[in-house]
């Protein structure tokens, strides 16, 4: 039997800011992907052209999280800007070659 030992306090939290900014804290994974996609869809429905995702406090991202980032980049007319991804996420973006397709600062 496999038990998830991650503390519940690391769930994804989304803090909307001005001009399409979403600050993510915690973990972006299969369980939290729908929450992020809902927040992104609300921005799209409001006519937002570009989204800035502040990832400086994101502690974990799995393949489901990566797919949400790619979806968002395609969904917004002017794409998505990934601000401040941590060292581990940068390694994953490099290993998957997504750093060539996503805008990262």
KOLDRENFI-552160 format. One record per residue (C-alpha): residue in three letters; residue number from 0; x, y, z. Coordinates in steps of 0.5 Angstrom, whole numbers, always signed. Layout:
% residues N
 type seq    xx    yy    zz
  ALA NUM     X     Y     Z
...
//
This chain:
% residues 105
 type seq    xx    yy    zz
  UNK   0    +0    +0    +0
  UNK   1    +3    +7    -2
  UNK   2    +1   +13    +3
  UNK   3    +2   +20    +1
  UNK   4    +6   +23    +6
  UNK   5    +6   +30    +4
  UNK   6    +3   +35    +9
  UNK   7    -4   +37    +7
  UNK   8    -1   +44    +8
  UNK   9    +2   +44    +1
  UNK  10    -4   +44    -3
  UNK  11    -4   +49    -9
  UNK  12    -6   +56    -7
  UNK  13    -8   +61   -12
  UNK  14    -7   +69   -11
  UNK  15   -10   +73   -17
  UNK  16    -7   +80   -18
  UNK  17    -7   +85   -23
  UNK  18    -7   +85   -30
  UNK  19    -7   +77   -31
  UNK  20    -2   +75   -25
  UNK  21    -4   +69   -21
  UNK  22    +1   +67   -16
  UNK  23    +2   +60   -14
  UNK  24    +4   +57    -8
  UNK  25    +4   +50    -6
  UNK  26    +4   +44   -11
  UNK  27    +1   +44   -18
  UNK  28    +0   +36   -19
  UNK  29    -6   +32   -22
  UNK  30   -10   +34   -16
  UNK  31   -10   +41   -16
  UNK  32    -9   +42   -24
  UNK  33   -17   +43   -24
  UNK  34   -17   +49   -19
  UNK  35   -11   +52   -23
  UNK  36   -15   +51   -30
  UNK  37   -21   +54   -27
  UNK  38   -18   +60   -25
  UNK  39   -14   +61   -32
  UNK  40   -21   +60   -35
  UNK  41   -24   +65   -31
  UNK  42   -19   +70   -34
  UNK  43   -20   +68   -41
  UNK  44   -27   +69   -40
  UNK  45   -26   +76   -37
  UNK  46   -22   +77   -44
  UNK  47   -15   +77   -41
  UNK  48   -10   +76   -47
  UNK  49    -4   +74   -43
  UNK  50    -3   +71   -36
  UNK  51    +3   +72   -32
  UNK  52    +4   +66   -27
  UNK  53    +8   +67   -21
  UNK  54   +12   +61   -19
  UNK  55   +17   +63   -14
  UNK  56   +13   +60    -8
  UNK  57   +11   +53   -12
  UNK  58   +14   +48    -9
  UNK  59   +12   +42   -13
  UNK  60   +10   +41   -20
  UNK  61    +9   +34   -24
  UNK  62    +7   +32   -31
  UNK  63    -1   +34   -30
  UNK  64    +2   +41   -28
  UNK  65    +6   +42   -34
  UNK  66    +0   +40   -38
  UNK  67    -4   +45   -35
  UNK  68    +2   +50   -36
  UNK  69    +2   +48   -44
  UNK  70    -5   +48   -44
  UNK  71    -5   +56   -41
  UNK  72    +0   +58   -46
  UNK  73    -4   +55   -52
  UNK  74   -11   +58   -49
  UNK  75    -9   +65   -48
  UNK  76    -8   +69   -54
  UNK  77    -1   +72   -52
  UNK  78    +1   +66   -48
  UNK  79    +3   +65   -41
  UNK  80    +9   +68   -38
  UNK  81   +12   +64   -32
  UNK  82   +16   +68   -27
  UNK  83   +21   +65   -22
  UNK  84   +20   +58   -23
  UNK  85   +25   +54   -18
  UNK  86   +31   +50   -19
  UNK  87   +27   +44   -20
  UNK  88   +22   +46   -24
  UNK  89   +27   +49   -29
  UNK  90   +31   +43   -29
  UNK  91   +24   +39   -31
  UNK  92   +22   +45   -36
  UNK  93   +29   +44   -39
  UNK  94   +29   +36   -39
  UNK  95   +22   +36   -43
  UNK  96   +25   +42   -48
  UNK  97   +19   +46   -45
  UNK  98   +24   +52   -44
  UNK  99   +24   +52   -51
  UNK 100   +17   +54   -52
  UNK 101   +14   +57   -46
  UNK 102   +16   +64   -44
  UNK 103   +20   +64   -37
  UNK 104   +23   +70   -33
//
